[in-house]
C-alpha cells in the first residue's frame, strides 16, 4: 500500500509540469525552489517513479509523470473544492486557454490589469481534443475552458458552451514574400500561396475550422511537418519568399527586428476563428460572470465576416439570464 500523498506535493508537481520550471512553480506557490524540489522528490519516493526529466530549459514530465498528471490535477481540484465548500468565492478562478500567447490569454491579461484584485489562474491543459477539455471542466480541474465543441449536443449535460469572442485572422509573411507590401489582403488574393500551419491536430476544433476555410475559399493550407514552436515557424517565415501563416489579430508574437515580418489584416471578407467558453451548467465560479462580461464588451466583427458553420451566435443563451445559472 502506498503511503498517503501530500496534497501540496501533488500541487507542486502539477504547477511545475504546467509551467515547465521549478522556479516558476515556486514563485507561484509562494515557496522556495528548494521546497518545491523537496516536495516533488518526496512524491517520487512515495510513488516509486521518476516524475520529471531535467532539461536545459527546465523540467518535462516523464511518461510516468504524463500518466500521473491528469489524476494529480483531479487530486488538487478536489482538495480545492473541499476548501471552497466552506470558503465560497475564495479560490482563484482557474481558466484553460489554448496557449499563453493566444488571444484568450492576452484578453484575460487585459482584464486582470483592469481588476488586479481578481484571483485568476490561467493554465493550458495541453490537450488537442476539446472533449478532453470539457472533461476537465466536468471534473473540476478547471472552472472553464476556452474551446469550441463543434457539436454542442455532444457536451455532457452538466456543462454548457457560450459564445466568448471571434478572433479575426491575419496573414504573417517575411519581407521577400509577394504579399509583403500589402496593407490588407482578401481571401481571393491568398489563393495559390502556401499557408503553413504545422501541427493541426486531427479531431481538434481548429482542424475542422481549416477544413471549412480551405473549402470555402480554395486556399492552400499546409499542415505538414511537426510543430517545433512559434520561434522556429517565425524563423522560417523570415527566410522564405513563398511561405505564410495565419494568426489571430490579438495573438501575441515576438520576433527579432531583423526578421522584418509583416502582420497583414485579411478583409473582404474578414476571416474569423470563433472561441466559446465551456463551463458548468450549475454553480459556476462566481468570478466567471465578470470575465464573460469583459469578453462581451469587445468590438464586434465587420458585417461581411466569414465564420465556420459551427460558430455559436454572439449573444447569451437563456441559461445566462436565469437566476443562479452562471455568469450573466
C-alpha positions in Angstrom: 0.0 0.0 0.0 1.3 3.5 -0.9 1.9 5.9 1.9 -0.5 8.9 2.0 0.3 11.6 -0.6 1.0 15.2 0.5 -1.5 17.4 -1.4 0.9 20.3 -1.5 3.5 18.0 -3.1 0.9 17.0 -5.7 0.1 20.7 -6.3 3.8 21.5 -6.7 4.1 18.7 -9.3 1.1 19.9 -11.2 2.3 23.5 -11.4 5.9 22.5 -12.3 4.5 20.3 -15.1 2.3 23.1 -16.4 4.9 25.9 -16.1 8.0 23.8 -17.1 10.3 25.2 -14.4 10.5 24.6 -10.7 11.4 28.2 -10.1 8.2 29.5 -11.7 6.2 26.9 -9.7 7.9 28.1 -6.5 7.2 31.7 -7.3 3.5 31.0 -7.9 3.2 28.8 -4.8 5.0 31.3 -2.6 7.8 29.0 -1.5 11.4 28.4 -2.4 12.6 26.4 -5.4 14.3 24.1 -2.9 11.0 23.5 -1.2 9.3 22.6 -4.5 12.2 20.3 -5.4 11.9 18.5 -2.0 8.2 18.1 -2.3 8.5 16.5 -5.7 11.3 14.3 -4.6 9.2 13.1 -1.7 6.3 12.4 -4.0 8.6 10.4 -6.3 9.7 8.3 -3.4 6.0 7.7 -2.4 5.1 6.7 -5.9 8.4 4.9 -6.6 8.7 6.6 -10.0 10.5 9.5 -11.6 8.0 12.2 -12.5 10.3 14.7 -14.2 13.3 14.8 -16.6 15.6 17.7 -16.1 16.4 19.7 -19.3 18.4 22.8 -20.1 15.2 24.8 -20.2 13.6 23.4 -17.0 11.7 20.2 -16.4 9.5 17.9 -18.5 7.2 15.1 -17.2 8.4 11.6 -17.8 6.0 9.1 -19.3 5.0 8.2 -15.7 4.7 11.9 -15.0 2.4 12.4 -18.0 0.2 9.5 -16.9 0.0 10.9 -13.4 -0.7 14.5 -14.3 -4.4 14.3 -15.1 -5.0 12.4 -11.8 -2.8 14.8 -9.9 -4.9 17.7 -11.3 -8.0 15.9 -10.1 -6.5 15.5 -6.6 -5.7 19.2 -6.4 -9.1 20.2 -7.8 -10.9 18.0 -5.3 -8.8 19.4 -2.4 -9.5 22.9 -3.6 -13.3 22.2 -3.9 -13.3 20.8 -0.4 -11.8 24.1 0.9 -14.0 26.2 -1.3 -17.1 24.5 0.1 -16.5 26.2 3.4 -15.0 29.4 1.9 -17.1 30.1 -1.2 -15.6 32.5 -3.7 -12.1 32.5 -2.0 -10.5 30.2 -4.6 -8.8 31.6 -7.7 -10.7 31.4 -10.9 -8.9 28.7 -13.0 -9.4 29.1 -16.8 -7.9 26.9 -19.5 -6.6 28.7 -22.7 -5.2 27.3 -25.9 -1.8 28.9 -25.2 -0.3 31.7 -23.1 0.3 33.8 -26.2 -3.2 33.2 -27.6 -5.8 35.9 -27.9 -7.8 34.4 -24.9 -4.7 34.8 -22.7 -4.0 38.3 -24.0 -7.6 39.4 -23.3 -7.6 37.8 -19.9 -4.4 39.7 -19.1 -6.1 42.9 -20.1 -9.0 42.0 -17.8 -6.7 41.3 -14.9 -4.8 44.5 -15.4 -8.1 46.4 -15.1 -9.0 44.3 -12.0 -5.7 43.3 -10.3 -7.6 42.3 -7.2 -9.0 39.3 -9.1 -7.6 35.9 -8.1 -7.0 34.4 -11.6 -5.2 31.2 -12.5 -4.6 30.9 -16.3 -3.5 27.4 -17.4 -3.0 25.4 -20.6 -4.3 21.8 -20.4 -2.2 20.8 -23.5 -5.0 18.7 -25.0 -6.0 18.9 -28.6 -9.4 17.3 -28.4 -11.9 19.9 -27.0 -13.9 17.0 -25.4 -10.9 16.3 -23.1 -11.0 20.0 -22.1 -14.7 19.6 -21.4 -14.0 16.6 -19.3 -11.5 18.7 -17.3 -14.3 21.3 -16.6 -16.7 18.5 -15.6 -14.1 17.0 -13.2 -13.4 20.4 -11.7 -9.8 20.5 -12.8 -10.6 23.9 -14.3 -13.5 26.3 -13.9 -13.9 27.0 -17.6 -12.1 26.3 -20.9 -11.8 28.5 -24.0 -12.7 25.8 -26.5 -15.4 25.1 -29.0 -17.1 21.7 -29.3 -18.4 21.7 -32.9 -21.4 19.6 -31.8 -22.7 21.2 -28.6 -25.1 18.2 -28.2 -22.0 16.1 -27.5 -21.3 18.0 -24.3 -22.1 16.3 -21.0 -25.4 17.5 -19.6 -23.6 19.1 -16.7 -21.8 21.5 -19.0 -22.8 24.3 -21.4 -21.0 26.3 -24.0 -21.4 30.0 -24.5 -20.0 32.4 -27.1 -16.8 34.2 -25.9 -15.5 36.1 -28.9 -14.5 35.9 -32.6 -10.8 36.3 -33.4 -10.1 37.9 -36.8 -7.2 36.3 -38.7 -4.1 38.0 -40.0 -1.5 36.8 -42.5 2.1 36.7 -41.4 4.8 36.8 -44.1 8.5 37.6 -44.4 9.9 40.6 -46.2 10.5 38.7 -49.5 7.0 37.3 -49.8 5.0 38.6 -52.8 2.3 39.9 -50.4 4.7 41.6 -48.0 3.9 45.1 -49.2 0.1 44.7 -48.9 -1.7 46.8 -46.3 -4.6 44.3 -46.3 -5.3 41.1 -48.3 -8.5 39.4 -49.4 -9.1 35.7 -49.2 -9.1 35.6 -53.0 -5.5 37.0 -53.0 -4.4 34.2 -50.8 -5.3 31.5 -53.4 -2.2 29.7 -54.7 0.0 30.8 -51.8 1.3 28.2 -49.4 -0.2 28.9 -45.9 1.8 26.7 -43.5 0.0 25.8 -40.2 2.1 23.0 -38.8 0.7 20.7 -36.1 -3.0 20.8 -36.9 -4.3 18.1 -34.6 -6.9 15.7 -36.1 -10.1 15.9 -34.2 -9.5 19.4 -32.9 -11.9 22.2 -33.5 -9.2 24.1 -35.4 -8.7 21.1 -37.8 -12.4 21.4 -38.7 -12.0 25.2 -39.0 -9.2 24.9 -41.5 -11.1 22.2 -43.4 -14.1 24.6 -43.9 -11.8 27.6 -44.6 -10.0 25.8 -47.4 -13.3 24.5 -48.9 -14.9 27.9 -48.8 -12.1 29.9 -50.4 -9.9 27.4 -52.2 -6.9 28.1 -50.0 -3.8 26.0 -49.8 -3.4 25.3 -46.1 -0.4 23.0 -45.4 -0.3 21.2 -42.1 2.8 19.1 -43.0 5.6 18.5 -40.5 5.8 18.6 -36.7 5.2 21.8 -34.8 8.5 22.9 -33.3 7.1 26.0 -31.8 6.4 29.6 -32.8 10.1 30.7 -32.8 11.0 28.1 -35.4 8.0 29.0 -37.5 8.8 32.7 -37.4 12.5 31.9 -38.3 11.3 30.0 -41.4 8.9 32.8 -42.5 11.7 35.4 -42.2 13.9 33.4 -44.6 11.1 32.4 -47.1 9.8 34.1 -50.2 6.8 31.7 -50.5 5.6 30.6 -47.1 2.9 32.4 -45.0 0.9 31.5 -41.9 -2.3 32.7 -40.2 -2.5 34.1 -36.7 -5.3 35.7 -34.6 -5.2 39.5 -34.6 -4.8 39.6 -30.8 -2.3 36.7 -30.6 1.0 37.7 -29.1 4.0 37.1 -31.3 7.5 38.5 -30.7 10.4 38.2 -33.2 13.9 39.7 -33.7 13.8 43.1 -35.5 16.0 41.6 -38.3 13.2 39.2 -39.2 11.1 42.2 -40.6 7.9 40.1 -40.5 4.6 41.6 -41.6 1.2 41.0 -40.0 -1.4 41.8 -42.6 -5.2 42.0 -41.8 -7.5 39.9 -44.0 -10.6 41.7 -45.3 -13.3 41.3 -47.9 -14.4 39.2 -46.0 -12.7 39.1 -42.7 -11.9 35.6 -41.7 -12.6 34.9 -38.0 -12.0 32.0 -35.6 -14.8 31.5 -33.1 -14.0 30.9 -29.5 -16.5 29.6 -26.9 -16.3 29.1 -23.2 -17.2 25.7 -21.7 -18.3 26.0 -18.1 -20.5 24.1 -15.6 -24.3 24.5 -16.0 -24.8 24.7 -12.3 -22.9 26.7 -9.7 -20.0 28.1 -11.8 -17.3 30.0 -10.1 -18.7 33.4 -9.0 -15.9 35.3 -10.7 -16.8 34.0 -14.2 -19.6 36.5 -14.7 -17.2 39.5 -14.8 -14.9 37.7 -17.2 -17.8 36.9 -19.6 -19.0 40.5 -19.5 -15.5 41.7 -20.3 -15.3 39.5 -23.4 -18.8 40.6 -24.4 -17.6 44.2 -24.5 -15.1 43.5 -27.2 -15.7 45.2 -30.6 -17.9 43.2 -33.0 -16.7 41.8 -36.3 -17.4 43.6 -39.6 -20.7 42.6 -41.1 -19.1 40.8 -44.0 -17.1 38.4 -41.9 -16.8 34.7 -42.6 -17.2 32.1 -39.8 -17.4 28.3 -39.9 -20.8 26.7 -39.8 -20.5 25.6 -36.2 -19.8 29.1 -34.8 -22.1 29.9 -31.9 -24.1 33.2 -32.1 -22.6 36.2 -30.3 -25.3 36.5 -27.7 -26.0 35.0 -24.3 -28.2 31.9 -24.1 -31.3 31.5 -22.0 -29.2 30.0 -19.1 -27.2 33.2 -18.9 -30.3 35.1 -17.9 -31.7 32.5 -15.5 -31.3 33.1 -11.7 -28.4 31.1 -10.3 -27.2 29.9 -13.7 -23.7 31.1 -14.3 -22.3 34.4 -15.4 -24.8 36.9 -16.7 
